[in-house]
Amino acid sequence: MRRELHRHPELGLEEVWTSDYVARHLEAMGYSVTRGLATTGLVATLTNGSSGKAVGIRADFDALPIEEATGLPYASEIPGRMHACGHDGHTTMLLGAAKRIAERRNFDGTVHLIFQPAEENFGGARIMVEEGLFDRFPCDAVFALHNDPGLPFGRFFLREGPIMAAVDECRITVRGYGGHGAEPQAACDPIVAGASIVMALQTIVSRNTHPMDPAVVTIGAFHGGSASNVIPETAEIVVGIRSFDARTRDLLERRITEVARHQAESFGATAEVRYERSYDPTINDAEQTRYLRTIAERYAGSEAVADLERPFMGSEDFAYMLKARPGSYFFLGTARGEGDKPLHHPAYDFNDDILPVGAGFWVELVEDFLAPTA
């Protein structure tokens, strides 16, 4: 099942084949399947007993615009598309759990299995929430996991509070006055002004943010010019920004805008700043994370459960489900050993040995959360 999904990767909001495949299996298991949330997303619902309690488990199923380089017999059959983040594995674990949950029916209440599109780009979780996900499918708590080939196999890594960063993007267009490269005094060089902006932006984290508030400002691209003897009219700088604290996020936006504009002005140029906020930080509910730890320790042993020393600077749109409902997001280690490729690498290969571990854990959590009361 996991390898069949891997052969058919689809980008966010385009997961038509994937959605059909997942829905077909869930319906055969006896779930009531509601489709069309966030275009291709779906929710599979199963109720047993009379309790009004409900739990949600989420798996993402979109792929990335990457040309696969694994050479595996089940490699992507779609050029330029690849499951390079393990979402095919997340989906398969939840499908495996769905089968066992339906067979055992060892719970009292309702389970909502949320299969989400577009985690990588368009914020499928946010769209699902905005379309009434939890109004239509009420949940007392919601949970999700992510595989990590950089963490020890089979170990659960949890964290109360912030676990993933907010991510924003800024595009700065520096406008000067073009001319001949041999006559720079007759022009206003946007590349020189842009270079000064790039260097000045490095001071924001080191001199404007609090040392105890994590923040990242990364210049991901700098485009300008086409020939050595031509001073161009414009140059573009693309900036990636990560943070956790709301005040720090506001500060970063304000200072990046100020620095870009004033640096450009000092060269006689102008800077147009387009700042876009993307995913909010992923913040785990403390109570539900402690509950998750209890289940993980019972399931895998206390030695297999650890707290992350610090949050990851990556981002995750499960943040929006956690803003709407209490819950927790955690990492499950999938390392094989030396040579493991990281997430988003064209030669990344999901470790199938983790499938029964993750599927079994979801069964354990659902049956405990919805345990019948005496």
PyMOL commands that set and color helices and strands:
alter all, ss='L'
color gray80, all
select helices_A, chain A and resi 2-7+16-29+87-104+124-130+133-136+184-186+190-207+246-266+286-300+302-304+319-324+352-369
alter helices_A, ss='H'
color red, helices_A
select strands_A, chain A and resi 32-37+41-48+54-60+109-116+141-148+156-158+161-164+166-175+179-180+215-224+230-231+234-243+270-277+282-284+305-307+327-333
alter strands_A, ss='S'
color yellow, strands_A
deselect
rebuild
show_as cartoon
